[in-house]
C-alpha cells in the first residue's frame, strides 16, 4: 500500500465534501457539518452563491472552501479530486427536478438532465473520491435520494426514475464495499420546502411552486434534513445508517398530505 491508500491518523480535522452546496439542503448541510468541526468543501455551479455560504461559515468560526464545480463534467470532477488532499465524508446532494409533464408529453431532455445530475453526477463524485475516502480509515458516502425513489406519481416519472437510480447507486455500492472502511448512507427526504426546488421544477412559476406547500403545517425545511445527515455521518464507525426516510408529520405518504386549507 502507498501512503495515499492508508488512513492518515494524524489529521485532527475531518474533511467533508458537499455537492449542490450553494443553496437549500446542501448549504444547510455544509453549515451543520462545519458546526460539528468538519472542514467543509462546498461545490456547486454558482460561484457567487458558494462563496457567500463559505464566507458565512468562516464568519461563524468554521472552516470552509468553495470550489465551483459541475458534477456532470467528468473531467472537472477528476481535476477537483486530484487537488483535494483528503476526504472523509462525501455528501452527494446535487440534484433537482425539471418539469411535471406526464410521460406522454414529457421532454426527454428533462429526463436526461435529471438522470445526469442526480445519478451520473453522484457516480462521478463517488468514483473520484473513493481513494481518499478509503484512505481516511472511516470514509462515509451519503446519497440524498427522495421518497420519490420508492413511490411513483403522476407527472413525476422522470424525477422518480432519477431518484430511484440514486437509490440503486447507494444500495449497490454498499454491497460492493462491504468489508472495507467505508459506510454508505442514503437519506430519503419527503416534502421539504426550500427556496428553489419547486420553483425550478415549475420553470419559475412562483404561483405553482407555492401551491405545492399551501396549507401544509410545518413542511420540512433544509435545516431539518441537514440535521439528519449530520447525525447519520457522526455515528461511531461501526454504525451504518443504511436508509433513513424523513418526512414532515403532515405527510404520511407521497399522496397523503394533511392541509389546513
Residue pairs with C-beta under 8 A, 6 or more apart in sequence:
4 131
4 135
5 131
5 134
5 135
6 135
6 137
7 135
7 136
7 137
7 138
7 181
8 86
8 135
8 136
8 137
9 137
11 86
13 37
13 38
13 39
13 63
14 37
14 38
14 39
14 88
14 89
14 136
15 38
15 39
15 40
15 41
15 84
15 86
15 87
15 88
15 89
16 30
16 33
16 38
16 39
16 40
16 41
16 87
16 88
16 89
16 90
16 91
16 233
17 41
17 43
17 84
17 87
17 89
17 90
17 91
17 125
17 129
18 26
18 29
18 30
18 33
18 40
18 41
18 42
18 43
18 91
18 93
19 26
19 43
19 44
19 69
19 71
19 91
19 92
19 93
19 94
19 121
19 122
19 125
20 26
20 43
20 44
20 71
20 93
20 94
20 95
21 27
21 29
21 30
21 40
21 42
21 43
21 44
21 50
21 53
21 93
22 42
22 44
22 45
22 46
22 49
22 50
22 53
23 44
23 49
23 194
23 195
23 196
24 194
24 195
24 196
24 197
24 222
25 93
25 144
25 189
25 192
25 194
25 222
25 225
25 226
25 229
26 42
26 44
26 91
26 93
26 94
27 42
27 49
27 53
27 222
28 221
28 222
28 223
28 225
28 226
29 91
29 93
29 225
29 226
29 229
29 230
30 40
30 42
30 53
30 57
30 64
31 53
31 56
31 57
31 60
31 62
31 226
32 223
32 226
32 227
32 229
32 230
33 40
33 89
33 91
33 230
33 233
34 40
34 57
34 60
34 62
34 63
34 64
35 60
35 62
36 230
36 234
38 88
38 89
39 63
39 64
39 65
40 54
40 57
40 62
40 63
40 64
40 65
41 64
41 65
41 67
41 84
41 87
42 50
42 53
42 54
42 64
42 65
42 66
42 67
43 50
43 66
43 67
43 68
43 69
43 71
43 80
43 94
44 50
44 68
44 69
44 94
45 68
45 69
45 70
46 68
47 66
47 68
50 66
50 67
50 68
51 66
53 64
53 66
54 64
54 65
54 66
57 63
57 64
58 64
67 80
69 76
69 77
69 80
70 76
71 77
71 94
71 117
71 121
71 122
71 124
71 125
72 116
72 117
72 120
72 121
72 124
73 124
74 124
77 124
77 125
77 128
78 128
80 128
81 128
81 129
81 132
84 129
84 132
86 132
86 135
86 136
87 129
87 132
87 133
87 136
87 139
88 133
88 136
88 138
88 139
88 140
89 133
89 139
89 140
89 142
89 233
90 125
90 126
90 129
90 133
90 139
90 140
90 141
90 142
91 142
91 144
91 229
91 233
92 121
92 122
92 125
92 126
92 141
92 142
92 143
92 144
92 166
93 142
93 144
94 117
94 118
94 121
94 122
95 114
95 117
95 118
95 121
95 144
95 162
95 163
95 166
96 114
96 117
96 118
96 197
96 200
96 201
97 114
97 156
97 158
97 159
97 197
97 200
97 201
98 110
98 113
98 114
98 158
98 159
98 200
98 201
98 203
99 106
99 107
99 110
99 158
99 201
99 203
100 155
100 156
100 201
100 202
101 107
101 110
101 155
102 154
102 155
102 157
103 157
106 157
106 158
110 158
111 157
111 158
111 161
111 162
114 158
114 159
114 161
114 162
115 158
115 161
115 162
115 165
117 162
118 162
118 163
118 165
118 166
119 162
119 165
119 166
119 169
122 143
122 166
122 169
123 169
126 141
126 169
126 173
130 139
130 182
132 139
133 139
133 140
133 141
133 182
134 180
134 181
134 182
136 181
137 181
138 181
138 183
138 237
139 181
139 182
139 183
140 182
140 183
140 184
140 185
140 233
141 170
141 173
141 182
141 183
141 184
141 185
142 185
142 186
142 187
142 229
142 232
142 233
143 166
143 167
143 169
143 170
143 184
143 185
143 186
143 187
144 166
144 187
144 189
144 225
144 229
145 163
145 164
145 166
145 167
145 170
145 186
145 187
145 188
146 159
146 163
146 166
146 188
146 189
146 190
147 188
147 189
147 190
147 245
147 247
147 254
148 156
148 159
148 160
148 163
148 164
148 254
149 160
149 163
149 164
149 166
149 167
149 188
150 164
150 167
150 188
151 160
151 253
151 254
151 255
152 160
153 160
153 254
153 255
159 201
166 186
167 186
167 188
170 184
170 185
170 186
170 243
171 186
173 184
174 184
174 240
174 242
177 184
181 237
183 237
183 240
184 240
184 242
185 232
185 233
185 240
185 241
185 242
185 244
186 242
186 243
186 244
187 225
187 228
187 229
187 232
187 244
187 246
188 243
188 244
188 245
188 246
189 220
189 225
189 245
189 246
189 247
190 220
190 245
190 246
190 247
190 248
190 251
190 254
191 212
191 213
191 216
191 219
191 220
191 247
191 248
191 250
191 251
191 257
192 219
192 220
192 221
192 222
192 224
192 225
193 213
193 216
193 219
193 220
193 221
194 221
194 222
198 208
198 209
198 210
198 212
198 213
199 205
199 206
199 209
201 209
202 208
202 209
213 219
214 259
214 261
215 259
215 260
215 261
216 248
216 250
216 251
216 257
216 258
216 259
216 260
217 250
217 258
217 260
218 248
218 249
218 250
219 248
219 250
219 251
220 246
220 247
220 248
224 246
225 246
228 244
228 246
232 241
232 244
235 241
250 257
250 258
250 259
251 257
251 258
252 258
